[in-house]
């Protein structure tokens, strides 16, 4: 793993022209957005423009999977997939930014780097996701047997893969596992989770990528502590569970909130509230396979 040096702060043009504010700190600096597509379950090559309400629709942001399933290089880094690179280029050609979904709080058995996790650092399976196991994120740089990699190295490689594939940002999933209690042999504190997220933010920014926080509406102070440090928020089902108020902090920070609802909430009930908040809200199925039922920026 390369060592982290000083952050590059020179202004770089990371996104396609005309797709938002330029990157003032070396990575994309997103501001409030009104449209997006969440297609992390869609197989590559992606449908671009994405399908919204059955029609190809240009959006400002597409969030897709990093696709770490192509094997590892001799160095241990995941291989770049040319099909993913081509899809990201199509996102940019549409005039949009691309967010790279990666799991940061669990190890997924289908990923190429799964066997690089030290089993001693893994806990039990996630509820509803038997092929994913919790990872002890407090053991960031803890030495591991030679055939494995430290968590720091694995996450550095994952974030680096997003950059090499051409993405503009990352979405780090499952970074609120401390709220689950027993994770299968270990527990995490809020302080340990916060430190972990801060390390991921540093890695992302070092690789010139914006960092989008995932969920974190936990009824404690973590969201407030992290909001000034991240570049945006991705939320699931805050309208369904009547917890969107906690996301107001991002409105004050002038950072985008990208929200998805899985329940069949009528558009005329959901969209007026989402637009007024404001947040970019879509309704789609749990498989996230590329078909979005509706977006709150679209007409009826």
Secondary structure as GFF3:
##gff-version 3
##sequence-region A 1 300
A	DSSP	beta_strand	37	38	.	.	.	ID=ss1
A	DSSP	beta_strand	50	52	.	.	.	ID=ss2
A	DSSP	beta_strand	55	57	.	.	.	ID=ss3
A	DSSP	beta_strand	61	65	.	.	.	ID=ss4
A	DSSP	alpha_helix	82	93	.	.	.	ID=ss5
A	DSSP	beta_strand	97	103	.	.	.	ID=ss6
A	DSSP	beta_strand	106	108	.	.	.	ID=ss7
A	DSSP	three_ten_helix	114	116	.	.	.	ID=ss8
A	DSSP	three_ten_helix	119	121	.	.	.	ID=ss9
A	DSSP	beta_strand	122	126	.	.	.	ID=ss10
A	DSSP	beta_strand	129	135	.	.	.	ID=ss11
A	DSSP	alpha_helix	151	164	.	.	.	ID=ss12
A	DSSP	beta_strand	169	173	.	.	.	ID=ss13
A	DSSP	three_ten_helix	177	180	.	.	.	ID=ss14
A	DSSP	alpha_helix	190	206	.	.	.	ID=ss15
A	DSSP	beta_strand	210	214	.	.	.	ID=ss16
A	DSSP	alpha_helix	222	227	.	.	.	ID=ss17
A	DSSP	beta_strand	232	236	.	.	.	ID=ss18
A	DSSP	three_ten_helix	244	247	.	.	.	ID=ss19
A	DSSP	alpha_helix	248	252	.	.	.	ID=ss20
A	DSSP	beta_strand	256	261	.	.	.	ID=ss21
A	DSSP	alpha_helix	267	277	.	.	.	ID=ss22
A	DSSP	beta_strand	280	284	.	.	.	ID=ss23
A	DSSP	beta_strand	291	295	.	.	.	ID=ss24
###
